[in-house]
Amino acid sequence: MSTPAASTPGTRRKGRGARERITAAASELFYRRGIHATGVDALIAQAQVSKRTFYQHFASKNELIETYLHSIAEQGGSPMERRLRLDLAPRERLLAIFDAVTVRRFRGCPFHNAVVETAGEHDAVDDIVRAHKQRFTEVLTAVAADAGAGDPWQLAQQLLVLFEGATALATTLNDTSPLVHARTAAAHLIDLACRPDGNAPAR
């Protein structure tokens, strides 16, 4: 029995699943190449659909951008953010968000990247990112409370600043060492916040 020929880039695929292929293409290309650098033609080629099919599912590229961000948020955020939900002790979950996988090009947080790229010109993107980061902070606060922090909200705010700053710098430099340093600082903050007396260790 002969096997069907494999699809090649640029070959249009018919049938069901076009929307899923378009969103999968957006997830890959928007994150790897950037939102502005990825045009509709590139998305169509990657998804192997016609332009007509693309616009049947998405009225505009902006609508696809919103779908892309909503999809990540519904999964619990970026892979690094989702580590807060790992089956680990609370302290280890708080530290796990700073563990970056070695890749050829570090692209950091997709929400941060989207806000920087749209530069305030797409209100819906700003709203999606703001809502997601608020939810992420709430989860951080809950895990900080589970870890025994005297003031979970304050610890969550401190860890959020470290996490966002380190991922942004790592993206800029294409070097994950800022996350290593941020993890060390985070461990100190967590241990300090979770001390029964709330005081720093004696030197």
TORKOL-183884 format. One record per residue: residue in one letter; x, y, z of N, C-alpha, C in turn. Coordinates in steps of 0.05 Angstrom, whole numbers, padded with zeros to 5 digits, always signed. Each point is the difference from the previous one (the first is absolute). Example, Ala and Ser with C-alpha at 12.3 -4.5 7.8 and 13.67 -1.06 7.14 Angstrom:
BEGIN
A+00264-00114+00156-00018+00024+00000+00018+00024+00000
S-00007+00021-00014+00016+00024+00001-00015+00022+00014
***
This chain:
BEGIN
M+00017-00024+00000-00017+00024+00000+00018+00025+00000
S-00006+00018-00018+00016+00025-00001-00007+00019+00022
T+00019+00015+00009-00005+00020+00021-00004+00027-00012
P-00017+00017+00012-00004+00027-00011+00025+00016+00001
A+00004+00017-00019+00024+00017-00001-00002+00020+00023
A+00022+00006+00012+00001+00019+00022-00005+00028-00011
S-00014+00017+00016-00005+00027-00008+00025+00016+00001
T+00004+00018-00018+00023+00018+00000-00009+00028+00005
P+00018+00017+00011-00008+00028+00005-00010+00013-00026
G-00022+00015+00003-00012+00013-00023-00022-00016-00013
T-00001-00026+00006-00022-00017-00011-00025+00004+00017
R-00022+00007-00013-00025+00005+00015-00012-00026+00008
R-00008-00002+00025-00014-00024+00009-00029+00005+00003
K-00016-00018-00009-00029+00003+00001-00012-00015+00023
G-00025+00005+00005-00013-00015+00022-00001+00015+00026
R-00007-00015+00020-00003+00012+00027+00027+00007+00012
G-00001+00017+00020+00025+00006+00015+00014+00025-00009
A-00011+00015-00019+00014+00024-00010+00004+00020+00022
R-00020+00004+00017+00003+00020+00021+00022-00009+00019
E+00001-00025+00007+00020-00010+00018+00028+00003-00012
R+00003-00004-00027+00026+00004-00013+00008+00029+00000
I-00019+00018-00003+00006+00028+00000+00009+00009+00028
T-00014-00009+00020+00007+00008+00028+00027-00013+00007
A+00005-00024-00009+00026-00013+00005+00023+00016-00014
A-00005+00009-00024+00020+00015-00014+00005+00027+00014
A-00021+00012+00010+00003+00025+00015+00016-00004+00025
S-00006-00022+00014+00015-00005+00025+00030-00003-00005
E+00007-00013-00022+00028-00004-00006+00013+00025-00011
L-00012+00013-00020+00012+00022-00013+00000+00026+00016
F-00023+00006+00013-00001+00024+00016+00021-00001+00022
Y+00004-00023+00012+00019-00002+00022+00029-00001-00010
R+00005-00015-00021+00027-00004-00009+00010+00024-00016
R-00017+00011-00018+00009+00022-00017-00009+00027+00010
G-00022+00001+00014-00011+00025+00009-00026+00006-00014
I-00017+00016+00012-00027+00005-00011+00002+00018-00025
H+00016+00021+00002+00001+00018-00023+00015-00013-00024
A+00020-00016+00006+00015-00012-00021-00015-00023-00014
T-00022-00009+00011-00015-00022-00012-00025+00011-00014
G+00000-00001-00026-00022+00010-00015-00021-00022-00005
V-00022+00008-00011-00022-00019-00006+00010-00021-00020
D+00016+00008-00020+00009-00019-00020+00017-00022+00013
A+00017+00007+00020+00016-00020+00013-00018-00019+00016
L-00020+00011+00013-00019-00017+00015-00015-00019-00018
I-00008+00010-00023-00015-00017-00019+00018-00022-00010
A+00025+00006-00007+00019-00020-00009+00005-00022+00021
Q+00004+00009+00025+00006-00019+00021-00025-00017+00006
A-00023+00012-00001-00025-00015+00006-00010-00017-00023
Q+00011+00006-00024-00008-00014-00025-00030+00004-00005
V-00009+00025+00000-00027+00007-00006+00000+00022-00021
S-00023+00005-00012-00002+00022-00019-00006+00026+00016
K+00005+00022-00013-00006+00026+00012-00030+00002+00007
R-00016-00011-00018-00030+00000+00005-00006-00015+00025
T+00012-00024+00003-00005-00016+00024+00009+00015+00025
F+00024+00012-00002+00010+00016+00023-00021+00020+00010
Y-00010+00016-00019-00019+00021+00008-00028-00010+00006
Q-00005-00025-00007-00025-00012+00009+00000-00005+00030
H+00024-00006+00010+00003-00006+00029+00008+00024+00017
F+00015+00018-00012+00009+00024+00015-00004+00024-00018
A-00015+00019+00011-00007+00024-00016+00025+00017-00005
S+00020-00002+00017+00025+00016-00003+00023-00014+00014
K+00023+00010-00005+00024-00010+00015-00003+00007+00029
N-00011+00024+00006-00003+00008+00028-00018-00020+00016
E-00020-00011-00013-00017-00019+00013+00016-00026+00006
L+00017-00007-00018+00017-00024+00004+00020+00005+00023
I+00011+00024+00002+00018+00007+00022-00014-00004+00026
E-00025+00010+00002-00015-00002+00024-00006-00030+00007
T-00006-00016-00020-00005-00028+00004+00025-00014+00010
Y+00023+00007-00012+00026-00011+00008+00005+00005+00030
L-00004+00025+00009+00005+00007+00028-00020-00013+00019
H-00025+00000-00008-00021-00013+00016+00007-00030+00004
S+00010-00013-00021+00006-00028+00001+00022-00006+00021
I+00020+00017+00000+00022-00003+00019-00010+00004+00028
A-00016+00021+00004-00012+00006+00026-00017-00023+00011
E-00015-00012-00018-00018-00022+00008+00016-00024+00009
Q+00024-00003-00010+00017-00022+00008+00014+00005+00026
G-00004+00024+00011+00014+00007+00025+00024+00017-00004
G+00004+00011-00024+00023+00017-00005+00022-00014-00016
S+00023+00013+00000+00023-00011-00014+00010-00025+00015
P+00016-00017-00013+00011-00024+00013+00013+00007+00027
M+00015+00022+00001+00013+00007+00025-00020+00008+00022
E-00021+00015-00008-00020+00007+00019-00016-00024+00011
R-00004-00019-00018-00016-00024+00008+00015-00017+00020
R+00025+00005+00005+00014-00016+00020-00010+00005+00028
L-00015+00022+00004-00012+00005+00026-00020-00022+00007
R-00009-00015-00020-00020-00021+00005+00012-00028+00001
L+00026-00002+00000+00013-00026+00002-00005-00013+00027
D+00003-00026+00000-00004-00015+00025+00026+00000+00016
L+00006+00023+00011+00024+00005+00016-00008+00015+00025
A+00019+00000+00019-00004+00017+00024-00003+00029-00008
P-00016+00016+00014-00005+00028-00008+00025+00016-00005
R+00020-00003+00017+00025+00015-00004+00013-00007-00027
E+00000-00026-00006+00012-00009-00025-00016+00009-00024
R-00026+00002+00003-00016+00010-00023+00006+00030-00005
L+00004+00015+00021+00007+00028-00003+00027+00004-00014
L+00018-00018+00006+00027+00002-00012+00000-00011-00029
A-00018-00019-00005+00000-00014-00026-00006+00019-00023
I-00014+00022+00005-00006+00018-00022+00024+00014-00011
F+00022-00002+00014+00025+00013-00009+00018-00020-00015
D-00008-00025-00003+00016-00020-00013-00006+00001-00030
A+00019+00009-00016-00003+00003-00029+00013-00024-00014
V-00013-00010-00021+00011-00020-00017+00019+00013-00020
T+00023-00013-00004+00019+00010-00019-00011-00003-00029
V-00001+00022-00014-00009+00000-00028+00019+00018-00016
R-00002-00003-00027+00017+00016-00017-00006+00029+00002
R-00026+00006+00002-00009+00029+00002-00021+00001+00022
F+00007+00013+00022-00019+00003+00022-00019+00023-00006
R-00026-00006+00001-00020+00020-00007-00017+00009+00023
G+00005-00011+00024-00013+00010+00024-00030-00003+00001
C-00013+00021+00011-00029-00001+00005-00016+00009-00024
P-00018-00016-00010-00015+00008-00024-00018+00024+00005
F-00009+00003+00025-00018+00023+00007+00016+00026+00000
H+00024-00001+00012+00018+00024+00000+00007+00007-00029
N+00007-00020-00016+00008+00005-00028-00023+00013-00015
A-00025-00010+00004-00023+00011-00014-00005+00029+00007
V+00002+00007+00026-00005+00028+00008+00022+00018-00011
V+00025-00009+00000+00021+00017-00011-00004+00004-00030
E-00007-00021-00014-00003+00002-00029-00023+00017-00008
T-00023-00002+00014-00023+00015-00008+00001+00029+00010
A+00017+00005+00020+00007+00027+00009-00025+00018+00005
G-00020-00012+00014-00024+00016+00007-00019+00005-00023
E+00005-00012-00023-00017+00005-00023-00022-00020-00003
H-00001-00019+00018-00020-00021-00001-00011-00004+00028
D-00022+00013+00006-00011+00001+00027-00007-00029+00010
A-00010-00016-00018-00008-00027+00008+00024-00016+00010
V+00023+00003-00013+00024-00014+00009+00008+00010+00028
D-00001+00026+00004+00006+00011+00027-00018-00012+00021
D-00026-00002-00007-00019-00011+00020+00005-00029+00006
I+00006-00016-00021+00005-00028+00004+00025-00004+00017
V+00021+00014-00006+00025-00003+00014-00003+00009+00029
R-00014+00022+00004-00004+00010+00027-00016-00020+00017
A-00021-00011-00011-00017-00019+00014+00016-00025+00007
H+00017-00009-00020+00015-00024+00006+00021+00005+00022
K+00014+00022-00001+00020+00005+00021-00013+00003+00027
Q-00024+00011+00001-00014+00001+00026-00006-00027+00010
R-00009-00018-00018-00005-00028+00009+00026-00014+00008
F+00021+00005-00014+00026-00012+00007+00009+00010+00027
T-00004+00025+00006+00007+00011+00026-00017-00013+00022
E-00025-00004-00006-00018-00013+00020+00010-00028+00007
V+00009-00015-00021+00010-00027+00005+00026+00002+00015
L+00018+00018-00007+00024+00005+00015-00006+00005+00029
T-00019+00017+00006-00008+00006+00027-00009-00024+00015
A-00017-00016-00013-00010-00025+00013+00022-00019+00006
V+00019-00003-00018+00022-00019+00005+00019+00011+00022
A+00003+00027+00000+00017+00012+00021-00013-00004+00027
A-00027+00001+00001-00014-00006+00025+00005-00029+00009
D-00002-00018-00019+00004-00028+00006+00029-00005+00009
A+00019+00016-00009+00028-00003+00008+00004+00011+00028
G-00019+00015+00011+00002+00010+00027+00009+00029+00002
A-00003+00015-00022+00008+00028+00001-00017+00016+00020
G+00012+00017+00016-00015+00017+00018-00017+00020-00015
D+00009+00010-00022-00015+00018-00017+00001-00011-00029
P-00018-00019-00007+00002-00012-00026-00002+00019-00023
W-00017+00021+00002-00003+00019-00022+00026+00015-00005
Q+00013+00008+00021+00026+00015-00004+00021-00019-00012
L+00002-00024+00009+00019-00019-00012-00007-00005-00029
A-00025-00003-00006-00008-00004-00028+00008+00024-00018
Q-00004+00024+00010+00008+00024-00015+00030+00000-00005
Q+00015-00007+00020+00030+00000-00003+00009-00021-00020
L-00012-00024+00002+00007-00021-00019-00009+00007-00028
L-00023+00013-00003-00009+00008-00026+00019+00019-00013
V+00010+00020+00015+00020+00019-00011+00025-00015-00009
L+00009-00018+00017+00024-00016-00008-00004-00016-00025
F-00023-00013-00001-00006-00018-00023-00003+00016-00026
E-00016+00021+00001-00005+00016-00024+00026+00013-00009
G+00015+00011+00018+00025+00013-00007+00021-00019-00011
A+00002-00023+00013+00020-00020-00009-00007-00011-00027
T-00025-00006-00005-00008-00011-00026+00004+00020-00023
A-00007+00026+00007+00004+00021-00020+00030+00003-00007
L+00017+00001+00020+00028+00003-00004+00012-00024-00015
A-00009-00024+00008+00010-00024-00013-00008+00000-00030
T-00024+00010-00006-00008+00003-00028+00017+00019-00015
T+00006+00023+00013+00016+00021-00013+00028-00010-00006
L+00012-00015+00019+00027-00009-00003+00003-00027-00013
N-00023-00014-00003+00000-00028-00009+00020-00016+00018
D-00004+00003+00026+00017-00012+00020-00017-00004+00025
T-00002-00025+00009-00017-00006+00023+00013+00005+00027
S+00025+00010+00001+00013+00005+00025-00016+00019+00018
P-00014+00021-00010-00016+00017+00018-00020-00016+00016
L-00011-00022-00011-00019-00016+00015+00014-00016+00022
V+00025-00008-00005+00015-00013+00021+00004+00019+00024
H+00008+00024-00006+00004+00020+00022-00026+00007+00013
A-00021+00002-00015-00027+00006+00011-00009-00022+00018
R+00006-00025-00007-00007-00023+00017+00013+00001+00027
T+00026+00008+00000+00015+00002+00025-00013+00022+00018
A-00006+00022-00013-00013+00022+00015-00028-00008+00010
A-00014-00015-00016-00027-00009+00008+00002-00019+00024
A+00020-00018+00000+00003-00018+00022+00004+00015+00026
H+00016+00021-00001+00005+00016+00024-00025+00014+00009
L-00016+00011-00019-00025+00014+00007-00020-00020+00012
I-00002-00023-00011-00019-00020+00010+00008-00008+00028
D+00025-00006+00005+00009-00009+00026-00004+00022+00021
L+00005+00025-00008-00004+00023+00018-00030+00003+00006
A-00017-00001-00020-00029+00004+00003-00012-00023+00017
C+00012-00023-00001-00012-00023+00014+00012-00006+00027
R+00018+00018+00010+00011-00003+00026-00022+00006+00021
P-00002-00015+00021-00021+00004+00020+00000+00029+00012
D+00024+00011+00003+00002+00027+00012+00000+00022-00021
G+00002-00009-00025-00001+00020-00022+00026+00016-00002
N+00021-00007+00015+00025+00014-00001+00021-00014-00016
A+00019+00015-00010+00022-00012-00015+00018-00016+00019
P+00012-00021-00010+00018-00016+00016+00023+00017+00011
A+00009-00006+00023+00023+00014+00012+00025-00005-00016
R+00016+00021-00003+00026-00003-00015+00023-00003+00019
***
